[in-house]
Amino acid sequence: MLFSLLSITSCAWLDGEQRQIIYRPTQGVPTDFMGLRSGDERYFVNVPPTGHNPIDAVDAVQRVEIWWLPHANKNAPTLLYFHGTFRTLFQNMRKIEALREAGFAVLAVEYRGWGLSTPITPSEQTILQDAAVAWAELQRREPHAGQRVIYGHSMGSGVAVDLASRLQPRLDYGALILESAFTSFADVAREGGLILQFLSYLNNERFASIEKIALVGAPLLMIHGSADSTIPVRLGEKLFAAANPPKLWLGIEAGAHSDLDQVGHAQYQATLRSFIKKYLSAKQVP
């Protein structure tokens, strides 16, 4: 009995350590964070505890932080923002503001394990649960389905594809935007060397967008940098090839993994604005 308990605890510890390496969650608020704009909101939504990892403290109530960043144009579509590993919403502020500059109101979620959300060891399961919480908030903030946009950067692209694959285009949302996207964690691991390949065999973290993208029927925009050393552009191109039309690819020459809004600023902004105009139905605001 004791041996079994120790074995379970040991496996749980190893699983937790692997997920820490994979997701690299960052907690807290950067010291240089200057705050949001006037009219923006930060708040918390309670979620049930996961109990996914016995090593984690299981609180009676866990919470995710939500940011609501309205646009000056009341007719602007609303974008649901899913960030990648490591960086918090605070550290993604520049990219979020680039999307608002392009013409979106933004609703952003801080997964548990990051920022000021409950500090757990995240997993694909907990991240997708937090995405469901954010989707409910998007529906509350943006009642016009045709004006809802799902967006994901890096790991967030896997979150976005999973959510979109479960929804009905036009009836639930209007479009999907993926930046620096990949086919699956396993494919990224194969590109990253023996250590990452080994870790991929030992855990259940998949984010296999390549298996879900065919279920997405909404207009798709994918953006990738030619110099991305984190997720090679060929993985983004493979995912794009498997996607349904209508779809648009924007390649940013010399763009890396997280600087596309800067390196290709003019292209980035023009493409997003054109995408909004072409594919997102107008809403009527009194």
N, C-alpha and C positions, 0 to 999 in steps of 0.2 A: 504493500500500500504506500509506504513512504517512498520507495523507489519510483513508483508510478507518478506520485505527486512531484517528486524532484524532476523527473523526466519532462512532465508537462510544463513545469516552471522554466526549466532550461530551454525547451523549445520555444516557449512564449518569449523569453528573454532574447533568444537569437532572432526570432521573427521581428521583434521590436527594434533590435539593433540594425537589421537589414533595412527596415522601413525608414529609420532615421537617416541612413546613408542615401537611400533612393530619393527621399523627398526633401531632406535638409531643411526642415521647418525652422523659421526664424521667429522668435517671440519678441514682444515689446514694441516700443515706439522709438524711432531714431531721434537722437538728440537735436538734429537740425530740422526736424519737421516743423514747418511754420503754420500749420493749421490749414483748414479748408477755406474756400471762399464764403463770403456772406451768402446765406440762403442754402448752402449745402448742409447735409445732415449726416451724422454718424450715430448709429444706435445698435442695440443688440436684440437678437431673437433667440429665445430658448429652444433647445432641441433635446430629445431624450438621450441619456447617456448610452454609449455604444456597448461597453463591456467587451469590446473586440480584443483587447489585450489585458490579461490579468495583471500585468506589470503596471499599467496605468491606474491612477486613482480614479475610481468611478464615482463621480459627483452625482448628487441627487438631481441637479440641473446643470446642463452644459449650455454654452451659448456661442453663437457666431456673430461677428460684427458685420454690419451692412453699411455701405456708403450710398447715399442718394445724392447725385449731383445733377440737378435739373439744368436744362438748356434755356438760354434767354428766349429762344423761339419756342413758344408753347406748342407749335405744330411739329417739333422735332421728334424723330423716332427715338425709342429708348433701347439702349444696348445693355445687355447683361454681361458683365465682365468677369471672366475666369482667368486668374493669373497662374503662373507656372510654379516650379519648385523654388525654394530658397527665399526669394524676395517677397516681402509683404506688400500690402496695398500701399503703404507709405512709400516704399521703395519703387513702386510702379506708378507713382503720381504723374511723372512726365508723360508716360504712355497713355494714361487715362485722359490727361488733359489734351493730348493730340487727337484722341477720338472725339472729345467734346468740341474741339476746334473744327473738326470735320463736319459736325452737325448733329451729334448725338447727345441726348440726355443719357447719363450713365448710372446704372445700378451695379455696384461691385460688392463681392462677397469675400470675406476673409475666412478661409477654412479654419476649422479647429486645428490647433497646433501652430498657427501663425498669428503674428500681431497681438491683439488683445482678446482674441477668441480663446476658448478654453484650451489650456496647454495639454494636449494629448499627443501620443505618437500616431500620426495620421496613417491612413490606409486608403486604398481605392474605395473601399466601402464607405468610410467616414466622409471622404471628399465628395462622393456622389450623393450622400445624404445631405450634406451642406448645400450642394447644388440644387437639390429639391427644395430646400428652404428658400434659397435665393429665387428660384423660379416662382414660388408662391408670392414672394414679395414683388417680383416683376409684374405678375398678373394684377396685383393690387395697385401698383403704381401706374401701369400702362394698360388700360382696359381695351385698347384697340389692338387686336391680334396682329393685324397686318403691319403694325408699327413696332412690334417686338423683334429685336435682333439678338441672337446668341453669338457671343464672341469668346474665343479662347486663344491664349498665347502659350506656346510650348506645351507643358503638361496640361495647361488649361484647354488646349485644343482637344485633348482626349475627353475632358469633362464636357466640353461643348458638343462634341459629336455624340457622346452617349446620351445626353439630354435631348438633342435634336432627333435622334433615332427613335425616341419614345413618343414623339409628338407628331401632330398633323400640320403640315405646312398650310398657311393661310388661315386655318381654323384656330391654330394655337400661336403661331409665330410667322414672321415674314421672311427672315433670311438668316444665314449662317456665315460668320466671318472667322477664318482661322489664320493665325499668324505664327510662323515658324513651327508648323505642325509636323507630326510624325505618323507612321503607320501603326506602330505598337511599341511598347516598352522593350519587348524582346528584340526588335529590329534595332532600336537605339543602342541596346546593350551590345549587340553584335558589332556595331560600329565603334564601340568604346573600349574594346580590349578585353583581356581575359578575366579581369576582376569583375567587371560589370556583367560579363557573360555568365560567370559563376554565380553571381548574386541572382541573376534572372532565373536560373534553374532552381533556386532554393526558396523562392517565394511565389505568392499568387498575385502579385501586382502586375496587371496586364495592360490596361488602357488600350485595348486592341481596336483602334479606330478603323483599321482596314476591314474588319469584320462587320462594322456597323454603318459605314458611310453609304452603302447602297440603300439603306433604309431612309436616307435623308432626301426629301424631294423638294426642298425650298431652294431658292437661288443661293449660290455659294460663291464667296470671294475668298481666295487663298493668297497670302502674301508671304514671300520667303526671300531671304538674302542669299546672294551667290557665295558669300564668304562665311556662311554659318558653319562653325566648327563644332557646335554643340549638337545640332540636328542637321546632318547633311541635306542639301537641297534635293537630292535624289529621293529621299524618303517623303518629302512633301510632294514631289512630282508623282510618285507612285500612288499616294493617297488621292491626289487630284485626278489621276487617270481613272481611278475606280469610282469616282463620284458621278452622280447623275447631273445632266444639264438642267437648267442653265447654270453655267459655272464660268468664273473668270479667274485667271492667274495673273498676279502682279509679281514680277521678279525685280528685286532691288539690287542693282549692280554694286558690288563691294559691301553690301549690307551684311552685318553679322547677325547674332541671334536676337539681340534686344534693342538694336539701334535703328531699326528700319524707318521709324517715324522721323529720325534726324537725318540719316544718310540720304534717304530719298524723300525728303520732306515734301517737295512740290508734287512728285508722283503720288506719294502716299495720300496727300490731302485731295488731290484732283480725282483719284480713283475712288476713294470713299464717297466723295460728294456725288460723283456720277452714278455710283452703285445705289445710293439713296434715291436719287431722282428716278432711276430706271425701274427699281424693283420694290420700293416700299410705298404702299398705298397711303394716300393722304388721309388725315383724320380731320374731323370737323370739331373745332374748339369754339365754344360760345364766346 
